[in-house]
Amino acid sequence: MVNLIKTMEEQISFIQQELSQMSDEMFSQQKEISKLTTELHKLQNKILDIENDTGIRNIIDEKPPHY
């Protein structure tokens, strides 16, 4: 019975450690995702600004003459 309790305590300890590591990794990944999302929005805005400044958006939205 004592061996069983000791084994279970070791398993619980191992699981707690693994859970903590996974939690830390998820936190780190979420920070990276947030950073990348912010960068993506900045790039999208820059592309829109360039399209608006150069008039490319108007050209892209126009239908070809054969329509």
C-alpha positions in Angstrom: 0.0 0.0 0.0 2.8 2.4 0.8 4.5 1.6 -2.5 1.3 2.4 -4.3 0.9 5.7 -2.6 4.5 6.6 -3.3 4.1 5.7 -7.0 1.0 7.7 -7.3 2.6 10.7 -5.6 5.5 10.4 -8.1 3.1 10.3 -11.0 1.2 13.3 -9.7 4.4 15.2 -9.3 5.5 14.3 -12.9 2.1 15.3 -14.2 2.1 18.6 -12.4 5.6 19.4 -13.8 4.5 18.5 -17.3 1.4 20.7 -17.0 3.4 23.6 -15.8 5.8 23.3 -18.7 2.9 23.1 -21.2 1.3 26.1 -19.6 4.5 28.1 -19.9 4.9 27.1 -23.5 1.3 28.0 -24.3 1.8 31.4 -22.7 4.9 31.9 -24.8 3.2 30.9 -28.0 0.2 33.1 -27.3 2.6 36.1 -26.9 4.2 35.2 -30.2 0.8 34.9 -31.9 -0.2 38.3 -30.6 3.0 39.9 -31.8 2.7 38.3 -35.2 -0.9 39.4 -35.5 0.0 43.0 -34.7 2.8 42.9 -37.3 0.4 41.4 -39.9 -2.1 44.3 -39.3 0.7 46.8 -39.7 1.7 45.3 -43.0 -1.9 45.2 -44.2 -2.3 48.9 -43.4 1.0 49.7 -45.1 -0.2 47.9 -48.2 -3.5 49.7 -48.2 -1.7 53.0 -47.8 0.6 52.2 -50.7 -2.4 51.1 -52.9 -4.3 54.3 -52.0 -1.3 56.6 -52.5 -0.4 55.1 -55.9 -4.0 54.6 -57.2 -3.3 50.9 -57.6 -6.5 50.0 -55.8 -8.6 51.9 -58.4 -6.9 50.1 -61.2 -7.4 46.7 -59.5 -11.1 47.4 -58.9 -11.8 48.5 -62.4 -13.3 46.0 -64.8 -11.5 45.3 -68.0 -13.0 47.1 -71.1 -14.3 43.9 -72.6 -16.9 43.5 -69.8 
